[in-house]
Amino acid sequence: MRRNDSVSRTAGFITGMAWRVILIAAIIFLLLQGIRVAYSYGHGLFYEHALAGAGAPEQAFVITDGESLDRLAKDLEEAGLIDNRQAFVLQAHLYELEIEPGSYTLSPSMTVVDIIEHLSQEGTKNKELADKNLLAAQESTAAAEETGADGTEIIGGTEDENLIQQDAARAMTTADSEEKNP
């Protein structure tokens, strides 16, 4: 009986040690995998890299009005301009990217930071142009309001006074041209 008891204890000890070794190996494996993933993510986030070499063809990229940063990252990834959506979103937040709708020209040879800076600079230009076009449209509307129904310009005063002044000016112009060409 002593021998069976001793063998049983030895087998239990070896089995317990084997499970401990397996558990420690699994913890080390998971820890190393976590470090690898964290390094890969950090490397993708902070390392400046482009998906293509210099001279890659440029492509048109359109951002629609009200597009979210997540949707923009997905579209950029699908277009082959970035390879890590989460890294792009995080960097866009760090660089305080404001998404402006419009058409942009991007290239896979641009780094994520280059793309963010390009979208920011061109977005600012697009917004300024849109604001200027809006201002020009408002000015043309105001100019249209200063024109009578028949296309005559309203200079000041009442519309009747302006029509009288314009009629008098036309009469003088007609009289001058008749004197020159009898």
MODELLER restraints for C-alpha pairs under 7 A, 6 or more apart:
rsr = mdl.restraints
at = mdl.atoms
rsr.add(forms.Gaussian(group=physical.xy_distance, feature=features.Distance(at['CA:44:A'], at['CA:87:A']), mean=6.74, stdev=0.5))
rsr.add(forms.Gaussian(group=physical.xy_distance, feature=features.Distance(at['CA:45:A'], at['CA:87:A']), mean=5.02, stdev=0.5))
rsr.add(forms.Gaussian(group=physical.xy_distance, feature=features.Distance(at['CA:48:A'], at['CA:111:A']), mean=5.97, stdev=0.5))
rsr.add(forms.Gaussian(group=physical.xy_distance, feature=features.Distance(at['CA:49:A'], at['CA:111:A']), mean=5.32, stdev=0.5))
rsr.add(forms.Gaussian(group=physical.xy_distance, feature=features.Distance(at['CA:50:A'], at['CA:108:A']), mean=6.29, stdev=0.5))
rsr.add(forms.Gaussian(group=physical.xy_distance, feature=features.Distance(at['CA:50:A'], at['CA:109:A']), mean=5.10, stdev=0.5))
rsr.add(forms.Gaussian(group=physical.xy_distance, feature=features.Distance(at['CA:50:A'], at['CA:110:A']), mean=5.42, stdev=0.5))
rsr.add(forms.Gaussian(group=physical.xy_distance, feature=features.Distance(at['CA:50:A'], at['CA:111:A']), mean=4.49, stdev=0.5))
rsr.add(forms.Gaussian(group=physical.xy_distance, feature=features.Distance(at['CA:51:A'], at['CA:81:A']), mean=6.74, stdev=0.5))
rsr.add(forms.Gaussian(group=physical.xy_distance, feature=features.Distance(at['CA:51:A'], at['CA:82:A']), mean=6.78, stdev=0.5))
rsr.add(forms.Gaussian(group=physical.xy_distance, feature=features.Distance(at['CA:51:A'], at['CA:108:A']), mean=5.36, stdev=0.5))
rsr.add(forms.Gaussian(group=physical.xy_distance, feature=features.Distance(at['CA:51:A'], at['CA:109:A']), mean=6.03, stdev=0.5))
rsr.add(forms.Gaussian(group=physical.xy_distance, feature=features.Distance(at['CA:52:A'], at['CA:108:A']), mean=5.24, stdev=0.5))
rsr.add(forms.Gaussian(group=physical.xy_distance, feature=features.Distance(at['CA:52:A'], at['CA:109:A']), mean=4.65, stdev=0.5))
rsr.add(forms.Gaussian(group=physical.xy_distance, feature=features.Distance(at['CA:53:A'], at['CA:109:A']), mean=5.28, stdev=0.5))
rsr.add(forms.Gaussian(group=physical.xy_distance, feature=features.Distance(at['CA:54:A'], at['CA:109:A']), mean=5.42, stdev=0.5))
rsr.add(forms.Gaussian(group=physical.xy_distance, feature=features.Distance(at['CA:55:A'], at['CA:109:A']), mean=6.93, stdev=0.5))
rsr.add(forms.Gaussian(group=physical.xy_distance, feature=features.Distance(at['CA:56:A'], at['CA:107:A']), mean=6.34, stdev=0.5))
rsr.add(forms.Gaussian(group=physical.xy_distance, feature=features.Distance(at['CA:56:A'], at['CA:108:A']), mean=6.26, stdev=0.5))
rsr.add(forms.Gaussian(group=physical.xy_distance, feature=features.Distance(at['CA:56:A'], at['CA:109:A']), mean=5.65, stdev=0.5))
rsr.add(forms.Gaussian(group=physical.xy_distance, feature=features.Distance(at['CA:57:A'], at['CA:107:A']), mean=6.13, stdev=0.5))
rsr.add(forms.Gaussian(group=physical.xy_distance, feature=features.Distance(at['CA:58:A'], at['CA:105:A']), mean=6.23, stdev=0.5))
rsr.add(forms.Gaussian(group=physical.xy_distance, feature=features.Distance(at['CA:58:A'], at['CA:106:A']), mean=5.44, stdev=0.5))
rsr.add(forms.Gaussian(group=physical.xy_distance, feature=features.Distance(at['CA:58:A'], at['CA:107:A']), mean=4.37, stdev=0.5))
rsr.add(forms.Gaussian(group=physical.xy_distance, feature=features.Distance(at['CA:59:A'], at['CA:105:A']), mean=5.53, stdev=0.5))
rsr.add(forms.Gaussian(group=physical.xy_distance, feature=features.Distance(at['CA:59:A'], at['CA:106:A']), mean=5.50, stdev=0.5))
rsr.add(forms.Gaussian(group=physical.xy_distance, feature=features.Distance(at['CA:59:A'], at['CA:107:A']), mean=6.05, stdev=0.5))
rsr.add(forms.Gaussian(group=physical.xy_distance, feature=features.Distance(at['CA:60:A'], at['CA:103:A']), mean=6.77, stdev=0.5))
rsr.add(forms.Gaussian(group=physical.xy_distance, feature=features.Distance(at['CA:60:A'], at['CA:104:A']), mean=5.75, stdev=0.5))
rsr.add(forms.Gaussian(group=physical.xy_distance, feature=features.Distance(at['CA:60:A'], at['CA:105:A']), mean=4.66, stdev=0.5))
rsr.add(forms.Gaussian(group=physical.xy_distance, feature=features.Distance(at['CA:60:A'], at['CA:106:A']), mean=6.42, stdev=0.5))
rsr.add(forms.Gaussian(group=physical.xy_distance, feature=features.Distance(at['CA:61:A'], at['CA:103:A']), mean=5.76, stdev=0.5))
rsr.add(forms.Gaussian(group=physical.xy_distance, feature=features.Distance(at['CA:61:A'], at['CA:104:A']), mean=5.07, stdev=0.5))
rsr.add(forms.Gaussian(group=physical.xy_distance, feature=features.Distance(at['CA:61:A'], at['CA:105:A']), mean=5.95, stdev=0.5))
rsr.add(forms.Gaussian(group=physical.xy_distance, feature=features.Distance(at['CA:61:A'], at['CA:106:A']), mean=6.68, stdev=0.5))
rsr.add(forms.Gaussian(group=physical.xy_distance, feature=features.Distance(at['CA:62:A'], at['CA:102:A']), mean=5.75, stdev=0.5))
rsr.add(forms.Gaussian(group=physical.xy_distance, feature=features.Distance(at['CA:62:A'], at['CA:103:A']), mean=4.41, stdev=0.5))
rsr.add(forms.Gaussian(group=physical.xy_distance, feature=features.Distance(at['CA:62:A'], at['CA:104:A']), mean=6.08, stdev=0.5))
rsr.add(forms.Gaussian(group=physical.xy_distance, feature=features.Distance(at['CA:63:A'], at['CA:101:A']), mean=4.75, stdev=0.5))
rsr.add(forms.Gaussian(group=physical.xy_distance, feature=features.Distance(at['CA:63:A'], at['CA:102:A']), mean=5.34, stdev=0.5))
rsr.add(forms.Gaussian(group=physical.xy_distance, feature=features.Distance(at['CA:63:A'], at['CA:103:A']), mean=6.39, stdev=0.5))
rsr.add(forms.Gaussian(group=physical.xy_distance, feature=features.Distance(at['CA:64:A'], at['CA:101:A']), mean=4.92, stdev=0.5))
rsr.add(forms.Gaussian(group=physical.xy_distance, feature=features.Distance(at['CA:64:A'], at['CA:102:A']), mean=6.61, stdev=0.5))
rsr.add(forms.Gaussian(group=physical.xy_distance, feature=features.Distance(at['CA:65:A'], at['CA:101:A']), mean=4.96, stdev=0.5))
rsr.add(forms.Gaussian(group=physical.xy_distance, feature=features.Distance(at['CA:69:A'], at['CA:89:A']), mean=6.54, stdev=0.5))
rsr.add(forms.Gaussian(group=physical.xy_distance, feature=features.Distance(at['CA:70:A'], at['CA:89:A']), mean=6.72, stdev=0.5))
rsr.add(forms.Gaussian(group=physical.xy_distance, feature=features.Distance(at['CA:73:A'], at['CA:85:A']), mean=5.25, stdev=0.5))
rsr.add(forms.Gaussian(group=physical.xy_distance, feature=features.Distance(at['CA:73:A'], at['CA:88:A']), mean=6.48, stdev=0.5))
rsr.add(forms.Gaussian(group=physical.xy_distance, feature=features.Distance(at['CA:73:A'], at['CA:89:A']), mean=6.62, stdev=0.5))
rsr.add(forms.Gaussian(group=physical.xy_distance, feature=features.Distance(at['CA:74:A'], at['CA:85:A']), mean=6.40, stdev=0.5))
rsr.add(forms.Gaussian(group=physical.xy_distance, feature=features.Distance(at['CA:76:A'], at['CA:82:A']), mean=5.92, stdev=0.5))
rsr.add(forms.Gaussian(group=physical.xy_distance, feature=features.Distance(at['CA:77:A'], at['CA:83:A']), mean=5.75, stdev=0.5))
rsr.add(forms.Gaussian(group=physical.xy_distance, feature=features.Distance(at['CA:77:A'], at['CA:85:A']), mean=6.73, stdev=0.5))
rsr.add(forms.Gaussian(group=physical.xy_distance, feature=features.Distance(at['CA:80:A'], at['CA:108:A']), mean=6.69, stdev=0.5))
rsr.add(forms.Gaussian(group=physical.xy_distance, feature=features.Distance(at['CA:81:A'], at['CA:107:A']), mean=6.66, stdev=0.5))
rsr.add(forms.Gaussian(group=physical.xy_distance, feature=features.Distance(at['CA:81:A'], at['CA:108:A']), mean=4.72, stdev=0.5))
rsr.add(forms.Gaussian(group=physical.xy_distance, feature=features.Distance(at['CA:82:A'], at['CA:112:A']), mean=6.73, stdev=0.5))
rsr.add(forms.Gaussian(group=physical.xy_distance, feature=features.Distance(at['CA:88:A'], at['CA:112:A']), mean=6.58, stdev=0.5))
rsr.add(forms.Gaussian(group=physical.xy_distance, feature=features.Distance(at['CA:92:A'], at['CA:116:A']), mean=6.46, stdev=0.5))
rsr.add(forms.Gaussian(group=physical.xy_distance, feature=features.Distance(at['CA:97:A'], at['CA:116:A']), mean=6.71, stdev=0.5))
rsr.add(forms.Gaussian(group=physical.xy_distance, feature=features.Distance(at['CA:97:A'], at['CA:120:A']), mean=5.99, stdev=0.5))
rsr.add(forms.Gaussian(group=physical.xy_distance, feature=features.Distance(at['CA:98:A'], at['CA:120:A']), mean=6.51, stdev=0.5))
rsr.add(forms.Gaussian(group=physical.xy_distance, feature=features.Distance(at['CA:99:A'], at['CA:123:A']), mean=6.91, stdev=0.5))
rsr.add(forms.Gaussian(group=physical.xy_distance, feature=features.Distance(at['CA:100:A'], at['CA:123:A']), mean=4.91, stdev=0.5))
rsr.add(forms.Gaussian(group=physical.xy_distance, feature=features.Distance(at['CA:100:A'], at['CA:127:A']), mean=6.91, stdev=0.5))
rsr.add(forms.Gaussian(group=physical.xy_distance, feature=features.Distance(at['CA:102:A'], at['CA:126:A']), mean=6.73, stdev=0.5))
rsr.add(forms.Gaussian(group=physical.xy_distance, feature=features.Distance(at['CA:146:A'], at['CA:153:A']), mean=6.16, stdev=0.5))
rsr.add(forms.Gaussian(group=physical.xy_distance, feature=features.Distance(at['CA:146:A'], at['CA:154:A']), mean=5.21, stdev=0.5))
rsr.add(forms.Gaussian(group=physical.xy_distance, feature=features.Distance(at['CA:147:A'], at['CA:153:A']), mean=4.42, stdev=0.5))
rsr.add(forms.Gaussian(group=physical.xy_distance, feature=features.Distance(at['CA:147:A'], at['CA:154:A']), mean=5.39, stdev=0.5))
rsr.add(forms.Gaussian(group=physical.xy_distance, feature=features.Distance(at['CA:148:A'], at['CA:154:A']), mean=6.28, stdev=0.5))
rsr.add(forms.Gaussian(group=physical.xy_distance, feature=features.Distance(at['CA:154:A'], at['CA:162:A']), mean=5.95, stdev=0.5))
rsr.add(forms.Gaussian(group=physical.xy_distance, feature=features.Distance(at['CA:155:A'], at['CA:162:A']), mean=6.37, stdev=0.5))
rsr.add(forms.Gaussian(group=physical.xy_distance, feature=features.Distance(at['CA:156:A'], at['CA:162:A']), mean=6.77, stdev=0.5))
